[in-house]
Amino acid sequence: MADVLVVAEVAEGKLKKTTHSAITFAQKAAATIGGTFSILVIGDGAGKAAAEAQGFGAAKILVVEDASLKNYLAERYAPTVAAIGKNYGVVVGTASAYGKDLLPRVAARLGAGYASDITEVIADGGALKYKRPMFAGNAFGIASISTPIQVVSVRQSAFAAAEPTGGQSPVETVAYAGPSKAAERVEFVSFDQVKSARPELTEARVVVSGGRALKEKFNQVLDPLADALGAAVGASRAACDAGYAPSDLQVGQTGKIVAPQLYFAIGISGAIQHLAGMKGSKVIVAINKDADAPIFQVADYGLVADLFTTVPELVKGIQAAKG
Ligand code: FAD
């Protein structure tokens, strides 16, 4: 096995934090297989983001910029990532929406085995094995890949963000390999970004999540608590499906995976599909009026109470403590 290639994620000329988790993986994987790691920065603003990527101790930074890469489409990116990836033993990205879209296509083009959403990389002599959740996180499997190239996506919350080491990796410009045939059938229409003053859900230190119980008062009850704590707001699928919260706030098996320092589950029953997205949180606080709600089995602190009276009291208490 040769070296490791990190496929960076770029937004507005900056590396997204997701990339830092993939770099942490790459540092460990490269040390295990006795190779180096490089970072591929592709897309709009790649040149600018490359300067930031230089500080992580990579062997080199590969930059691909082209007018047709301005708006992300997997069909335009995958051929170039695969063309560069074929020179590496391991190609890694993060299991974000971007990674989940792009990396399986890269793996298919390379004829490579693919381990998705891994939570741990295990050194097995000079080889790599990957721990990954199965059955909504109720079981873990250990995967090993036997193809010459391995493609891996890492769960962001399971790998600490790499810190810059202050180095200056050399930058190499690589030509765009052109779109895949499938790109002819795909058109970029628009990118509608939700702008919020709150931290990004998957990156927040504190998450305040609400369930179906909040009904139309979802924002009225949760926003003051989130504001008091500088927290991101999350939601159960039932709350999203009922239209009380937008679907991009959904936490769980079919939503976002979060692992903040502090997670509030407010009026959330604790179905396994919800737990799959938050049980890695450091401290879990649950407020539920049903003492038998399953959420209390994973909660560090549980309050059997009516959320509509408890949460405003909690907000008052936090504000008083802040002075
Ligand atoms: P409920 O189960 O209705 O629970 C509401 C809770 O609020 C109850 O425990 C109740 O006691 C409490 N409550 C009511 N009133 C009050 C009050 N006044 N004060 C305090 N507590 C109160 N779910 C997810 O969340 N994320 C996922 O990603 C997800 N993916 C899924 C994928 C599949 C394939 C399937 C089948 C399901 C998935 N689900 C997911 C749905 C999941 O099974 C549950 O239905 C959902 O999580 C329930 O949401 P909830 O806890 O908000 O609602």
Residues whose N, C-alpha, C, O or C-beta is under 5 A from the ligand:
A	BS01	FAD	G211 R212 A213 A235 S236 R237 A238 A239 V251 G252 Q253 T254 G255 G267 I268 S269 G270 A271 Q273 H274 I287 N288 K289 D290 A293 A305 D306 L307 F308
